[in-house]
Amino acid sequence: MTNESQRARLLLARQRISWPAAKAGYEALGRIRSKSVLIDGFYVKVQYNPARIISSGAVTDAQYVRSRPCFLCSANMSPEQEALPIYPGYTMLCNPYPIFPEHFTLPSLRHTEQRIDGTFADFIRMARMLSGFTLFYNGPRSGASAPDHLHFQAVTGLYMPVDNDALLYREKPFAGDSRGTISLLAGYRRAGFVIEAETEESCRTLFGHIYNVLPLPEGDAEPRMNIFCRYDANRWITTVMPRIQHRPRQYYAEGSDHILAAPGAADMGGVFITSLEEDYEKITPDILCDIYGQVAFDDARLRILAQKIK
């Protein structure tokens, strides 16, 4: 365990005592319901977590975002919320509405838009610093509830199924060299690229190859994606899942077809969040497959991108 990981866990221990919102959030996490749903031979953890309705139902259109105070800016934080310096230009905060046993937000000290281009090096460096944790990134149109403020999240490592599945389900490498490779994560309903890299330079270069072939939807500032990264056994393991859209049709449906689903990285990583009990009861393998099919790339689309990288 690194010093930074120890400091993070001490921060969480303090905040669960000193900050009422964090105390309540983690107590609520202990009362959640969960179930495992089997899809094509792998499991998705479905979680009924009422506190997450703040994120699942978050309004993220540009006009609303501009009009509301940014909850990641220090001037708008609760007086009880403690900010831990973790890396130059970033701070670490306890997430008061946790999905994971340990759940942190890593916002930039500057109020700047959510972008991975130009900040990927920060992302992987913090992943190395925070051993035992998985870091993830929600694109501004792929699950970020604060698309106006650059931030990452750090959560309990190996809690999301993707942490193990990325290595179990990846195909043979199709690009890279002795310092790093890219493989496809296929047959998984959320197709993606898996980077394994021994050096920072290799990790950054390989991610650049992926970023450069991802489609850029009209009106978007960057390609849609979720990214997961952890540092283990002296190498970075980074999974990039391209996205088609943020919310499936069920989010906008009425009546019995409505499900408040706005998949972000946690959902794509295999911890599918429902904030309404009726939605939790509705979730079946077929519904999960349908939702993932709407928001994630399938194998065919991914292989077209892989050919461009080759």
MOKANOR-V957843 format. One record per backbone hydrogen bond with DSSP energy under -0.5 kcal/mol. CO is the residue of the C=O (numbers start at 1). NH is the residue of the N-H. E is the energy in kcal/mol with one decimal. If there is no record, write none. Layout:
# MOKANOR-V957843
co: {CO,CO}
nh: {NH,NH}
e: {E,E}
This chain:
# MOKANOR-V957843
co: {2,3,4,5,6,7,8,9,10,11,12,14,14,15,18,19,20,21,22,23,24,25,26,28,29,33,35,37,39,42,44,44,45,45,46,47,47,48,49,50,51,52,52,53,55,58,61,62,63,64,64,69,70,73,74,78,82,83,84,87,89,90,90,92,93,94,102,103,104,105,105,106,107,110,112,113,116,116,119,120,121,122,123,124,125,126,127,129,129,130,132,134,135,136,137,137,139,139,146,147,150,152,153,154,155,156,160,160,161,161,162,164,164,165,166,169,175,177,179,179,180,181,182,182,183,184,184,185,192,193,193,194,195,196,197,199,200,201,202,203,204,205,206,207,208,209,210,210,211,215,215,217,224,225,226,227,228,229,230,230,232,235,236,236,237,238,239,239,240,240,241,242,248,248,249,249,250,254,255,259,260,261,264,265,266,267,269,270,270,271,272,274,276,277,278,279,284,285,286,287,288,289,290,291,291,292,295,295,297,298,299,300,301,302,303,304,305,306}
nh: {6,7,8,9,10,11,12,13,14,15,16,17,18,19,20,23,24,25,26,27,28,29,30,31,32,48,46,44,42,39,37,46,47,272,35,49,274,33,52,53,54,55,56,57,58,60,65,66,67,67,68,71,73,76,77,81,84,85,92,90,109,86,87,84,105,96,156,95,154,93,107,152,91,112,150,115,119,120,123,124,125,126,127,128,129,130,231,5,131,133,157,155,229,153,139,227,142,144,149,114,108,106,136,104,134,159,163,164,164,165,166,167,168,169,170,186,182,180,198,199,177,196,174,175,194,171,186,192,185,195,240,183,238,181,236,203,204,205,206,207,208,209,210,211,212,213,213,214,214,217,224,220,243,139,241,137,239,135,232,237,235,232,197,238,230,195,228,241,193,242,226,297,251,252,252,253,259,257,258,261,262,248,268,269,271,270,162,45,272,273,47,49,280,281,282,283,288,289,290,291,292,293,294,294,295,296,244,245,191,302,303,304,305,306,307,308,309,310}
e: {-2.0,-2.4,-2.2,-2.1,-2.1,-2.2,-2.2,-2.2,-2.3,-2.8,-2.0,-1.3,-3.0,-2.0,-0.6,-2.4,-2.7,-2.3,-2.5,-1.8,-2.4,-1.8,-1.2,-1.7,-1.1,-3.2,-3.3,-2.3,-2.3,-3.4,-2.8,-0.7,-0.5,-2.2,-2.1,-0.9,-3.2,-1.3,-2.0,-1.7,-1.1,-0.9,-2.9,-2.2,-1.4,-0.6,-2.5,-2.2,-1.1,-0.5,-1.3,-0.6,-1.2,-1.9,-1.3,-1.5,-0.5,-0.6,-2.4,-2.9,-2.9,-1.1,-0.9,-2.5,-2.7,-0.6,-1.4,-2.5,-1.9,-2.8,-0.5,-1.5,-1.9,-1.5,-2.8,-0.6,-1.8,-1.2,-2.0,-2.4,-2.1,-2.3,-1.6,-1.8,-2.0,-2.2,-0.6,-0.6,-1.1,-1.7,-2.1,-2.7,-2.7,-2.0,-0.6,-1.9,-2.1,-1.6,-1.6,-2.1,-2.7,-3.2,-2.5,-2.8,-2.6,-1.2,-1.7,-0.5,-1.2,-3.0,-2.4,-0.9,-1.9,-3.1,-0.5,-0.7,-2.3,-0.8,-3.3,-0.6,-2.9,-2.1,-2.7,-1.1,-2.7,-2.4,-0.8,-1.7,-3.4,-0.5,-2.7,-2.4,-2.6,-2.3,-2.9,-2.2,-2.6,-2.5,-2.7,-2.1,-2.1,-1.7,-1.7,-3.1,-2.2,-0.5,-1.4,-0.9,-0.8,-0.7,-0.5,-2.1,-2.1,-1.7,-3.0,-2.4,-2.4,-3.1,-0.6,-2.6,-0.8,-2.6,-2.0,-0.5,-1.6,-3.5,-2.3,-0.5,-2.6,-0.6,-1.9,-1.1,-1.4,-0.6,-1.0,-1.1,-1.9,-1.1,-1.5,-2.4,-0.5,-0.5,-2.4,-2.5,-2.8,-1.2,-2.2,-3.1,-0.6,-0.5,-3.2,-2.9,-2.0,-2.2,-1.2,-1.4,-2.5,-2.5,-2.2,-2.7,-2.9,-2.2,-1.2,-0.6,-1.6,-2.6,-2.8,-0.6,-1.9,-2.0,-2.5,-1.5,-1.6,-2.3,-1.9,-1.2,-1.8,-2.4}
